[in-house]
Amino acid sequence: MMKRVQVHPEPEGPSPSSHPELTDEKVDGRNPLGKLCRTLRADTVSAQQRKQLWTMVVIALVPITILAILSTILMVNSSATNTQLQWVRAKVGGSVQDVGQVAHRLQIERGISSLFIYLGGEELLNKLRGIFNETDRTIENISWVYDNDSYSMPGHFKSKAAYRVNLNAFRETVVSRNAAIADVMNFYSGEIETIINGHLQGIKQSAGKLWSQLISYQLLLMAKEQTGKERAIGATFFSRGGYSLSEDYLWFMNVSYMGRGLLETSFQYWSSLRDVYTGTVKDTLAAAVNKMRDEVYLNDHEMLSPSLIKGDMWFDNMTSYINDLLTLQTHLADVIINELEADLLGGIYNVVACAFLLSTVLITGPLIMRGIIRQTQQIQRVGDSLHRKTLELREEKMKSDSLLYQMLPKVVAEQLKLTGQAPAETYDEVTVFFSDVVNFTAMSAISSPMQVPFLFYSCIQ
């Protein structure tokens, strides 16, 4: 039996409350809750992106900062090392040559002064005055480092002027022959020893890796000083025909063996110095000096007689030998200065390299950070785009599924999606219901297409 239902037409347009599928949050603009959820999700994504961005920035900033700090430390250390090398070059490098020149001039002045005190004569006096002038020129041309408070020196070493006043005062006693040979030896030896000890203070303060060359140079200076004493004392030996006093003989033996021992020790501190010595001192000169030394060592009065000629020969031979030691001293000084110059140049290169590294880090660091930020933002934009596409795809899928479920039973629709087939089902008993709507044709004529299915839903419910 068919049931007739009176249906009244509804206003045009479906009611949102009667269409659940149309009131879902998929309908933008009609559902404030859905819009709020989307906004919250957007804020959440934005916060996550900021967190990711800061994480990438920090990860990149840490090694850049560490590299910048290390570069700064290296540059500061290199600058400090370079400053120290410059100080060493100015203090030790300059004094290496200057000390040797002054000590050499004073040694020559000591020998001629001793000879003048013993022999006298106008010719020897004129020669001595010339030696004085050469010594003064040497003092005038060198850099005077003893005015520095780091040196513990006597008062007259505090300036060139004070030193020359003290030196000229003693020269006057020599010229007037009011000084003894012992006074000459003590004065000049004391001055030379003070200068050498001042140089030793500089070595102790700033030797560094050049300590072996500097110690060898110091020993060479001391050996040359003892040889200068040996020359002055030995000249009186041949002029007098031997030493009558044991004190003079012991004095000569002491300075002679000390000078030779110091020279040998300097070879041990810098082995290359022996080769330079062998190539500088001629064998004939060394043989002549050793032969005359042996005569002094024997001090045989029966075989000796006063001889000014042998005294001059001894003085000339020892002067030539001392000049060869000066050549050796100059060579070693050049080696030391060249190594100091090389170290100083290397220090400058290190400072420049560290400055370049630091500049590179400071310049490229921001560029790297900017690139990382841009790349991270680009990746995030791509991720956002993929996220939006995924949501859109999911939304479209839900729409297509909803439409499919309206046309087919859900079980059949799922089977079609999974397997592409929907096998027929059999039922033992079925009931078929036929119905009709009174005045359906007239009602459909005055209804919109969307109102017609709503009419059926109302009848079924």
C-alpha positions as CSV (number, residue, x, y, z in Angstrom):
1,M,0.0,0.0,0.0
2,M,1.4,3.4,-0.9
3,K,1.5,6.2,1.5
4,R,0.6,9.6,0.3
5,V,2.4,12.5,1.9
6,Q,1.5,16.1,1.5
7,V,4.6,18.2,0.8
8,H,4.6,21.9,0.8
9,P,7.2,23.7,-1.2
10,E,10.1,25.3,0.7
11,P,11.7,28.6,0.2
12,E,14.3,28.6,-2.6
13,G,17.7,27.6,-1.4
14,P,18.7,24.8,0.9
15,S,18.8,25.3,4.7
16,P,22.3,25.0,6.1
17,S,21.0,23.2,9.1
18,S,19.4,20.5,7.0
19,H,22.6,19.9,4.9
20,P,25.3,18.6,7.2
21,E,27.7,18.1,4.3
22,L,27.4,21.8,3.5
23,T,28.0,23.0,7.0
24,D,31.3,21.2,7.4
25,E,34.4,23.3,8.1
26,K,35.4,22.8,4.5
27,V,33.0,25.7,3.6
28,D,35.3,28.8,4.0
29,G,33.6,32.0,5.1
30,R,30.6,30.2,6.5
31,N,32.4,28.5,9.5
32,P,34.4,30.8,11.8
33,L,35.6,27.9,13.8
34,G,37.2,26.3,10.8
35,K,38.9,29.6,9.9
36,L,40.2,29.9,13.4
37,C,41.7,26.4,13.3
38,R,43.4,27.3,10.0
39,T,44.8,30.5,11.6
40,L,46.0,28.6,14.6
41,R,47.7,26.0,12.3
42,A,49.3,28.8,10.4
43,D,50.6,30.4,13.6
44,T,51.9,27.0,14.7
45,V,53.6,26.5,11.4
46,S,55.1,30.0,11.5
47,A,56.5,29.4,15.0
48,Q,58.0,26.1,13.9
49,Q,59.5,27.8,10.9
50,R,61.0,30.5,13.1
51,K,62.4,27.8,15.4
52,Q,63.9,25.9,12.5
53,L,65.4,29.1,11.1
54,W,67.0,30.1,14.4
55,T,68.3,26.6,14.8
56,M,70.0,26.7,11.3
57,V,71.4,30.2,12.1
58,V,72.9,29.0,15.5
59,I,74.4,25.9,13.9
60,A,76.1,28.0,11.2
61,L,77.0,30.8,13.6
62,V,78.8,28.6,16.1
63,P,81.7,27.5,13.8
64,I,81.9,31.0,12.3
65,T,82.2,32.5,15.8
66,I,84.8,30.0,16.9
67,L,86.8,30.6,13.7
68,A,86.6,34.3,14.2
69,I,87.8,34.0,17.9
70,L,90.6,31.7,16.9
71,S,91.7,34.0,14.1
72,T,91.6,36.9,16.6
73,I,93.7,35.0,19.1
74,L,96.2,34.0,16.4
75,M,96.5,37.5,15.1
76,V,97.0,38.9,18.7
77,N,99.6,36.2,19.4
78,S,101.3,36.8,16.1
79,S,101.3,40.6,16.7
80,A,102.8,40.1,20.2
81,T,105.4,37.7,18.7
82,N,106.2,40.2,16.0
83,T,106.5,43.0,18.5
84,Q,108.9,40.9,20.6
85,L,110.9,40.1,17.5
86,Q,111.2,43.8,16.6
87,W,112.3,44.5,20.1
88,V,114.9,41.7,19.9
89,R,116.0,43.0,16.5
90,A,116.5,46.5,17.8
91,K,118.0,45.5,21.1
92,V,120.1,42.4,20.4
93,G,120.5,42.6,16.7
94,G,121.9,46.1,16.8
95,S,124.1,45.5,19.8
96,V,125.6,42.4,18.3
97,Q,127.5,44.5,15.7
98,D,127.9,47.6,17.9
99,V,129.3,45.7,20.9
100,G,131.8,43.9,18.7
101,Q,132.9,47.2,17.0
102,V,133.4,49.1,20.3
103,A,135.1,46.2,22.0
104,H,137.5,45.8,19.0
105,R,138.4,49.5,19.0
106,L,139.0,49.5,22.8
107,Q,141.2,46.4,22.4
108,I,143.3,48.1,19.8
109,E,143.4,51.3,21.9
110,R,144.5,49.2,24.9
111,G,147.4,47.5,23.1
112,I,148.7,50.8,21.5
113,S,148.4,52.6,24.9
114,S,150.3,49.9,26.7
115,L,153.0,50.0,24.0
116,F,153.2,53.8,24.3
117,I,153.4,53.7,28.1
118,Y,156.4,51.3,27.8
119,L,158.2,52.8,24.8
120,G,157.0,56.4,24.4
121,G,158.0,58.4,21.3
122,E,156.3,61.1,19.2
123,E,155.5,58.7,16.3
124,L,153.8,56.2,18.6
125,L,151.9,59.1,20.2
126,N,150.6,60.3,16.9
127,K,149.5,56.8,16.1
128,L,147.8,56.6,19.4
129,R,145.9,59.8,18.8
130,G,144.7,58.4,15.5
131,I,143.5,55.3,17.3
132,F,141.6,57.6,19.7
133,N,139.8,59.3,16.8
134,E,138.8,56.0,15.2
135,T,137.4,54.8,18.5
136,D,135.4,58.1,18.8
137,R,134.0,57.7,15.3
138,T,132.9,54.2,16.1
139,I,131.2,55.2,19.3
140,E,129.5,58.1,17.4
141,N,128.1,55.8,14.7
142,I,126.7,53.0,16.8
143,S,123.3,52.9,18.5
144,W,123.7,53.3,22.3
145,V,121.5,50.8,24.0
146,Y,122.9,51.1,27.5
147,D,120.7,54.1,28.3
148,N,117.8,51.6,28.8
149,D,116.8,50.9,32.4
150,S,116.8,47.2,31.6
151,Y,120.6,47.3,31.6
152,S,122.5,47.4,35.0
153,M,125.4,49.5,33.9
154,P,127.8,52.1,35.6
155,G,126.7,55.7,35.5
156,H,129.0,56.8,32.7
157,F,127.4,54.2,30.4
158,K,124.0,56.0,30.5
159,S,124.8,58.1,27.5
160,K,127.4,58.5,24.8
161,A,128.5,61.9,26.0
162,A,129.0,60.6,29.6
163,Y,131.0,57.6,28.3
164,R,133.3,59.8,26.1
165,V,134.0,62.2,29.0
166,N,135.1,59.2,31.2
167,L,137.1,57.7,28.3
168,N,138.8,61.1,27.4
169,A,139.8,61.6,31.1
170,F,141.7,58.4,31.2
171,R,143.3,59.1,27.8
172,E,144.8,62.2,29.2
173,T,146.6,60.1,31.8
174,V,147.9,57.8,29.0
175,V,149.1,60.7,26.8
176,S,150.9,62.3,29.7
177,R,152.3,58.9,30.7
178,N,151.0,59.2,34.2
179,A,149.4,55.7,34.0
180,A,151.2,52.4,34.4
181,I,150.7,49.5,32.0
182,A,148.7,47.7,34.7
183,D,146.4,50.8,34.9
184,V,145.9,50.7,31.1
185,M,145.1,47.0,31.2
186,N,142.7,47.3,34.1
187,F,140.8,50.3,32.7
188,Y,140.3,49.1,29.2
189,S,139.7,45.5,30.3
190,G,137.1,46.7,32.8
191,E,135.3,48.8,30.1
192,I,135.3,45.9,27.6
193,E,134.1,43.5,30.3
194,T,131.2,45.9,31.2
195,I,130.2,46.2,27.5
196,I,130.3,42.4,27.0
197,N,128.3,41.8,30.2
198,G,125.7,44.3,29.0
199,H,125.4,42.3,25.8
200,L,125.0,39.2,27.9
201,Q,122.1,40.8,29.8
202,G,120.3,41.3,26.4
203,I,121.0,37.7,25.5
204,K,119.4,36.5,28.7
205,Q,116.3,38.6,28.2
206,S,115.7,37.8,24.6
207,A,117.7,34.9,23.3
208,G,114.9,32.8,22.0
209,K,115.8,30.1,19.5
210,L,119.0,32.0,18.6
211,W,120.5,31.3,22.0
212,S,123.3,29.0,20.7
213,Q,124.5,31.6,18.2
214,L,124.2,34.4,20.7
215,I,126.1,32.4,23.3
216,S,128.7,31.5,20.7
217,Y,129.0,35.2,19.8
218,Q,129.4,36.1,23.5
219,L,132.1,33.6,24.0
220,L,133.9,34.8,20.8
221,L,133.8,38.3,22.2
222,M,135.3,37.2,25.4
223,A,137.9,35.1,23.6
224,K,138.9,38.1,21.5
225,E,139.1,40.2,24.6
226,Q,141.5,37.8,26.3
227,T,143.5,37.6,23.0
228,G,143.7,41.4,23.1
229,K,145.1,41.2,26.6
230,E,147.5,38.5,25.5
231,R,148.8,40.8,22.7
232,A,149.4,43.7,25.1
233,I,151.1,41.6,27.8
234,G,153.1,39.6,25.3
235,A,154.6,42.7,23.7
236,T,156.3,43.6,27.0
237,F,157.7,40.0,27.2
238,F,159.7,40.3,24.0
239,S,160.7,43.9,24.6
240,R,162.1,43.0,28.1
241,G,163.6,39.7,27.1
242,G,161.2,37.6,29.3
243,Y,159.2,38.0,32.5
244,S,161.3,38.5,35.6
245,L,158.2,38.6,37.8
246,S,156.2,35.4,38.2
247,E,153.0,37.6,38.5
248,D,153.5,38.8,34.9
249,Y,154.1,35.3,33.6
250,L,151.1,33.9,35.4
251,W,149.0,36.8,34.1
252,F,150.0,36.0,30.5
253,M,149.4,32.3,31.0
254,N,146.0,33.0,32.5
255,V,144.7,35.3,29.7
256,S,146.3,33.2,26.9
257,Y,144.7,29.9,28.0
258,M,141.5,31.5,28.9
259,G,141.2,33.1,25.4
260,R,142.0,29.8,23.7
261,G,139.5,27.9,25.9
262,L,136.7,30.5,25.3
263,L,137.3,30.3,21.6
264,E,137.1,26.5,21.6
265,T,133.9,26.6,23.7
266,S,132.3,29.0,21.2
267,F,133.0,26.4,18.5
268,Q,131.0,23.9,20.5
269,Y,127.9,26.1,20.8
270,W,127.9,26.7,17.0
271,S,129.8,24.0,15.1
272,S,129.7,25.9,11.8
273,L,131.9,28.6,13.4
274,R,134.9,26.3,13.4
275,D,134.7,25.9,9.6
276,V,134.6,29.7,9.2
277,Y,137.6,30.0,11.5
278,T,139.6,27.5,9.5
279,G,138.8,29.4,6.3
280,T,139.5,32.8,7.8
281,V,142.8,32.4,9.8
282,K,145.7,31.4,7.6
283,D,147.8,28.5,8.6
284,T,151.0,30.5,8.4
285,L,149.6,33.1,10.7
286,A,148.3,30.6,13.2
287,A,151.7,28.8,13.1
288,A,153.6,32.0,13.8
289,V,151.4,33.0,16.7
290,N,151.6,29.6,18.3
291,K,155.4,29.5,17.9
292,M,155.8,32.9,19.6
293,R,153.3,31.8,22.3
294,D,155.4,28.7,23.0
295,E,158.4,31.0,23.6
296,V,156.4,33.0,26.1
297,Y,155.2,29.8,27.8
298,L,158.8,28.6,28.2
299,N,160.0,32.0,29.5
300,D,163.6,30.8,29.1
301,H,165.8,33.9,30.1
302,E,169.0,32.2,28.9
303,M,167.7,32.0,25.3
304,L,166.0,35.4,25.3
305,S,167.3,38.9,25.0
306,P,165.3,42.2,24.8
307,S,164.2,42.8,21.2
308,L,161.9,45.6,20.0
309,I,161.8,43.9,16.6
310,K,160.3,40.7,18.0
311,G,158.0,42.8,20.2
312,D,156.7,44.5,17.0
313,M,156.5,41.2,15.2
314,W,154.4,39.7,18.1
315,F,152.2,42.8,18.1
316,D,151.7,42.7,14.3
317,N,151.0,39.0,14.3
318,M,148.5,39.2,17.1
319,T,146.9,42.2,15.5
320,S,146.4,40.2,12.3
321,Y,145.1,37.3,14.3
322,I,142.7,39.6,16.2
323,N,141.5,41.1,12.9
324,D,140.8,37.6,11.7
325,L,138.8,37.0,14.9
326,L,137.0,40.3,14.1
327,T,136.1,38.9,10.6
328,L,134.8,35.7,12.3
329,Q,132.9,37.9,14.8
330,T,131.3,39.9,11.9
331,H,130.3,36.8,10.1
332,L,128.6,35.4,13.1
333,A,126.9,38.8,13.8
334,D,125.6,38.8,10.2
335,V,124.2,35.3,10.6
336,I,122.4,36.3,13.8
337,I,121.0,39.4,12.3
338,N,119.9,37.6,9.1
339,E,118.0,35.0,11.2
340,L,116.4,37.8,13.2
341,E,115.4,39.5,10.0
342,A,114.0,36.2,8.7
343,D,112.0,35.6,12.0
344,L,110.8,39.2,11.8
345,L,109.6,38.8,8.2
346,G,108.0,35.5,9.1
347,G,106.2,37.2,12.0
348,I,104.9,39.9,9.7
349,Y,103.7,37.3,7.3
350,N,101.9,35.5,10.1
351,V,100.2,38.8,11.2
352,V,99.1,39.5,7.6
353,A,97.8,35.9,7.2
354,C,95.9,36.0,10.4
355,A,94.5,39.5,9.6
356,F,93.4,38.1,6.1
357,L,91.8,35.1,7.7
358,L,89.9,37.2,10.2
359,S,88.8,39.6,7.5
360,T,87.7,36.7,5.4
361,V,85.7,35.3,8.3
362,L,84.1,38.7,9.1
363,I,83.2,39.3,5.4
364,T,82.1,35.8,4.4
365,G,80.4,35.0,7.7
366,P,77.4,37.4,7.2
367,L,77.2,36.3,3.6
368,I,77.0,32.6,4.6
369,M,74.5,33.5,7.3
370,R,72.4,35.4,4.7
371,G,72.6,32.5,2.3
372,I,71.6,30.0,5.0
373,I,68.6,32.1,6.0
374,R,67.5,32.5,2.3
375,Q,67.9,28.8,1.7
376,T,66.0,27.9,4.8
377,Q,63.2,30.3,4.0
378,Q,63.0,28.8,0.5
379,I,62.8,25.3,1.8
380,Q,60.1,26.4,4.2
381,R,58.2,28.0,1.4
382,V,58.4,24.8,-0.6
383,G,57.3,22.9,2.5
384,D,54.4,25.2,3.0
385,S,53.4,24.8,-0.6
386,L,53.5,21.0,-0.3
387,H,51.5,21.2,2.9
388,R,48.8,23.3,1.2
389,K,48.7,21.1,-1.8
390,T,48.3,18.0,0.5
391,L,45.5,19.7,2.4
392,E,43.8,20.6,-0.9
393,L,44.2,17.1,-2.2
394,R,42.8,15.7,1.0
395,E,39.8,18.0,0.8
396,E,39.1,17.1,-2.8
397,K,39.3,13.5,-2.0
398,M,36.8,13.9,0.8
399,K,34.5,15.6,-1.7
400,S,34.8,12.9,-4.3
401,D,34.2,10.2,-1.6
402,S,31.1,12.0,-0.4
403,L,29.7,12.2,-3.9
404,L,30.6,8.5,-4.5
405,Y,28.9,7.5,-1.3
406,Q,25.7,9.3,-2.4
407,M,25.6,7.4,-5.7
408,L,26.6,3.9,-4.4
409,P,26.4,2.1,-1.1
410,K,29.5,2.7,1.0
411,V,30.5,-1.0,0.9
412,V,30.4,-1.1,-2.9
413,A,32.2,2.2,-3.2
414,E,35.1,1.0,-0.9
415,Q,35.4,-2.3,-2.9
416,L,35.6,-0.3,-6.1
417,K,38.3,1.9,-4.7
418,L,40.3,-1.0,-3.4
419,T,39.9,-3.6,-6.1
420,G,38.2,-1.9,-9.0
421,Q,35.5,-4.5,-8.9
422,A,32.1,-4.9,-7.0
423,P,31.0,-8.5,-7.1
424,A,27.2,-9.1,-7.0
425,E,25.6,-10.1,-3.7
426,T,22.6,-12.5,-3.4
427,Y,19.9,-12.4,-0.7
428,D,17.4,-15.1,0.0
429,E,14.5,-12.7,0.7
430,V,14.0,-9.0,-0.2
431,T,11.3,-6.5,0.2
432,V,10.6,-3.9,-2.6
433,F,8.8,-0.7,-1.6
434,F,7.1,1.4,-4.2
435,S,5.9,4.8,-3.4
436,D,4.8,8.0,-5.0
437,V,4.5,11.6,-4.0
438,V,1.2,13.3,-4.5
439,N,1.5,16.2,-6.9
440,F,5.2,15.6,-7.4
441,T,5.2,16.9,-10.9
442,A,3.6,20.2,-9.9
443,M,5.9,20.6,-6.9
444,S,9.0,19.8,-9.0
445,A,7.9,22.5,-11.4
446,I,7.9,25.2,-8.8
447,S,11.0,23.9,-6.9
448,S,14.7,24.4,-7.5
449,P,17.0,21.5,-8.4
450,M,18.4,21.5,-4.9
451,Q,15.0,21.4,-3.3
452,V,13.9,18.3,-5.1
453,P,16.3,15.9,-3.3
454,F,15.6,17.7,-0.1
455,L,11.9,16.8,-0.7
456,F,12.8,13.1,-0.9
457,Y,14.9,13.3,2.3
458,S,11.9,14.7,4.1
459,C,9.6,12.0,3.0
460,I,12.0,9.2,3.9
461,Q,12.8,10.6,7.4
